[in-house]
Amino acid sequence: MIKTTFAGIIALLFLVACSEKKEGPTPISRASITGTISAEAIDKFSGKNAFTHVEALTAFGPRPIGSEAYQLSLQYLETELANLGWKTKRQNFNGITPIGPQKFTNLLARYSPESEPDWNSSTPFLLCSHLDTKLYAEFEFLGVNDSGSSTGVLVEMARVLSDKNEGAKNVELVFFDGEEAILKNINQKDGLYGSRYYASQLDKRSVKPQIGIVLDIVGDPKIPLLIGGDTHQKLKTHTQSAASKLSLQNWVKLHPMTIIDDHVPLMNRANLPVLHLIGNFSEATYWHKKSDTLDKITFGALKNTGKLTLQVLHQLTK
């Protein structure tokens, strides 16, 4: 994973026939919010529970694309989510990488205890993390904070949201494969494989989501949690308000620049307003190193991330 700045250019082309009735672009149908995520739900988030999920994933070992540990991680998530009333779907696809064609798998989850959800439609909100760890031949990279922490937060969010059905049907959980580059840094052809594919498939849905939220590197209280510079202004405002409400304003900071991560395809390909929350990896001396281990994350930081995300969702649904 590389985190750099870049400039995106979007062109809008309108075809106008002077002698005929003007035809505008086909309106995009967005999913409607059904039920609120209550303020009471926020305090139900357990940092200890989230840590337990990270610990379980870490026990499988490194989980780069195509690894046995990645498959075991998928099975673990499917089991845990099923026990909470969430239906899951594997999104399998092939990707061309610098080391040749590879098979990837994203995991999608919806709260639907009684029946199979309509995967051809959408929920209002996408809540996303990447599941894979970076591929290293020279050492074992467990990726506890990157990306175990955000994945553990999503599973605990599933528990909180499904408890008394706290607006759970407003959310689709997405665990991306292939966020990490095969080579050293993410570029246009390497990295973000899962989110690129997922964003391309959103085009096929009859109803589109309203907002995407992407979490990454969220378990270390010693490094600031950044609001990415390309986060939609409305979501920046909501997140700053939420941080203030939870007395987290000294930990949650605005970042002036774009940080390349899984939100970029959602924003550029799927034209989705996004909230990007990521720990300041530039201050994490263990980032992409063997020392990204369980001692780098805490119950407290995981809890604060979960509560912050729930507070934002509460504000968006009330």
N, C-alpha and C positions, 0 to 999 in steps of 0.2 A: 504494500500500500504506500503510495506517495501522496503527500498532501501539498499541492502547489496552487498558485493562482492562475487563472486563465480568463480570457474574455470570450463571451459567447455572442454571436450575432444572429438575430431572428428577423427574417423578412416576411412580411405579410403581403400577399398578392391578391387583389380583387379584380374579377372580370366583370366589366360593365358593358351591357349592350344598350346603346342609346335608344334604339327603336323598340325595345322589348322591356318588359317588366324586370326591374333589377332583382337579382337573386342573391341573397346573402349566404354566408356559410351555414352549413347544417348545424343547428344548435346541438350542443353537447348536453346529454342528459346526465346529471350528477345524482348520486345516491342521497336520499333524504335521511336526516337524523331521526332515529326512532328511540325515544327514551333518553333520559339524562344519565350522565355519570356523576353520581352524587358527591358532595363534599365529604360525606362520611366514608366513602370508599378510599379516599386518599390515605387516611391513617391506618388502613388495613394492610398496606404494603409492608412486607417483612424482608429486610435486608438479609436476615439469616437464611430465609428460604431461598432467596436469589443466589446467595453464596453456595448453598447446598447443590443447586443445579450446576453452577460453574465447577464446583469440585467434582461432580459426577462426570461432566464432559472432559475435564482435565485428566481424569483417571483412564480414559480411553487412549491417551497419548496424542501426538500431533495429528491433525485432521485436514491435511491439504486435499485438493481434489483427487478423487479416485482412490482414496485410502480406505482401508478397513475401518479405521477409527472414525472416518466421516460417516460411513454406513451405520456404525454402532451409535453414533450421535443422533442420526436421523431416527433410528429405532427408539432411542431413549426419549426424544422429544415427542414422537408419535404416541408413545405409551403414556407419558405424563399428561399430555394435552387431552388424550382420550378420557383419562380418568377425571378430567375437569369438565367434560361435556363438549369439547372442541373436536370438530371433524377436521382431518388433515388431507392434503392432496400433495403428492409429489409431482413437481413440474420438471420433467426430464428433458434434456436437450443436449445437442452436440455443439462444441465450440472449437474453433481453430486457434491454437496457441503456438507460442514459439517452440514448443516441444512436440508439435503435431496435434492431430485431433484428439479431443478429450471429451468424456461424458460428464455432464454436470447435473446436479439435482438441487432445485430450490424446494423448500417446504412451505406450503401455505396452510393456514389454519383459520377456521371460523367457528364461532360458538353456535352450535345447533344440535342440542342433545337428542331431539326427537327425529330429525330427518337430515338427509344430505342437503347441504346448502346449494344454492344456484351459483356455480362457479363462473357462469357466463355473465353474471352481473357483478356489482361491487358493493362494498360497505362504504360509508362516508369517509372513514379514516383507515389509512394503512400505517401499521406500526412495524418497523423493519430493523433487522440486525443482519450482519453476515455471520455465518456459522463456520466457515473454513478458516484455517490458519495458513500462514505463509509457508511455502515449500522451501526447506533448506536441506541440502545434502550433508553439510558439514556439522550440524548439531541438531539436537532435538528442540524444536520450538513449540512449546505448549500453548502459547497465546492466551494466557489467563485473562489479562485485561483486554487484549486485542485478539479475539473477539468474544472470549468467554463471558466477560462481564455483561455486555449488552444482551447476549442471548439468555443469560440467567434472569435478567430483568424482565425480558419479554415473557418467559414462562411464569414468573411470579405475577406479572400483570394479568396473565390469563386466569390465574386463580382468583385474584381480587375482582376482576370484571365479571367472572361467572358466579361469584358469591351473591346470591339474591338477584342475579341477572342485572348487575350494575352497568347497564348500557352496553353489554358485551357484544350485542349484535350490530353495534356501530363500527366494530373494529375487525379488520383482517390482519392477522399476524403473518409476517413474511420473513423467512430465514433464507438469506441469499447464499448461494454457493459461488466460489470463484471471485470474491471481491479482491483478494490479494493477487498481485501480479506474479507471473511465473518468473520473470526476470527481476531486476532490482527495483524498477519503478513502474508505476502505472502509466500507460500511454494510450493512444487511441486504439491500439490493437491488442493490448495486454492489460488484463485486470477488469474489474466490474462486469465479469461475464454474466453472472446471475441477474444483476439488476438491469443490465442492458436487455437481456432476453425477456425478463418479466415486464419491463416497460413496453417492449414491442408487442407483447401479448395483451396488454391493456386496450390496445386499439380494437381488439375483437370483442370486447365486452359491450353489451347493449347499454349498460349504465356504468358511468365512470365514478371513481372516488372523488371526494372533495379536496382532501389534504393528505400528504405523506409526511410521516415522522421517521427519521433515521437516527438510530443511536449507535455509538461506536466509542470504545475506550472510556467507559464510564464508571469504573470501580475504584479509582485512586483518589483519595481526598486531598493528596498533596499537590495535584496539578489542577488548574482551573478547568471547568467544563465550559467549552466554547459554544456560542451560538454562531454557526457559520455565516459568513458575510453575504451569501446568496440566499439565505433564509428569507422567505416572503415577509414583507414589512409588517403585515397584520400579525403574523406568527412571532416575529421578534417582539412586538409589543406585548402579546399574550404571555410569552415566556418570561420577559422581564417582570411583568406584573405578578406572574406565578412565583418567580424567585423571591420577589419582595414579600409576598404573602407568606412564604415558608421560611423567611429569614435566610435565604441562600444567595443573596445578592453579592456577597463577597466571594462566592465560589463560581457563580455563573457569570460569564463575561461575554460581551459582544466581541466578535472578531471582524476586522475590517475587510478580510479577503475571502475569496472562495477557497474551500478546502476540498480537493477531489475525493469523492466517496460515493457510496451507493445512491445518494439522493440525486446525483447529477443526471443519470438517465431518466429518473422520474420527472425531473424538472424540464429537461430539454426534449426528450422523446415523447413523454406522456403529457407534457404541458401542465404539470401538477404543482400547485403551491406546496412548498416543503418547509419543514423545520428540521434543521441539521444540528444535532447535539453531539459533540465529540470532545473527549479529553485532550488537553494540549500536549500532544505527543512530543513536541519539541522540548518540553521540560521533563519528559520521562526518559531517564538514562537507559532504561531497559527496553525501550521500544524496538521491536523486531530483533530482540536478542534472546539468548538462552535464559536470561534472568527474568523474563516475563512470567513469573510464577505466582502461586497463591498468596504469598506474603505481600504482594503489591496491591491487593484490593481489600476492602473492609466492608463489613455489614453496613456501616453508616453511609458510605458513599453510594453503595447500591440502593439503599433505602431512599436517600435523597434524590437520586435519579428517578426512581420509580414514582416517588411522591410528586416531583416536579412535572413529570409527564402526565400523571393523572390529574394534576391541578390544571394543566393546559387543556386537557380533554374536558374536564369539568366546565371550564370557562367557555369552551366552544359549544357545549351541549346544553348549557342552562338557559 
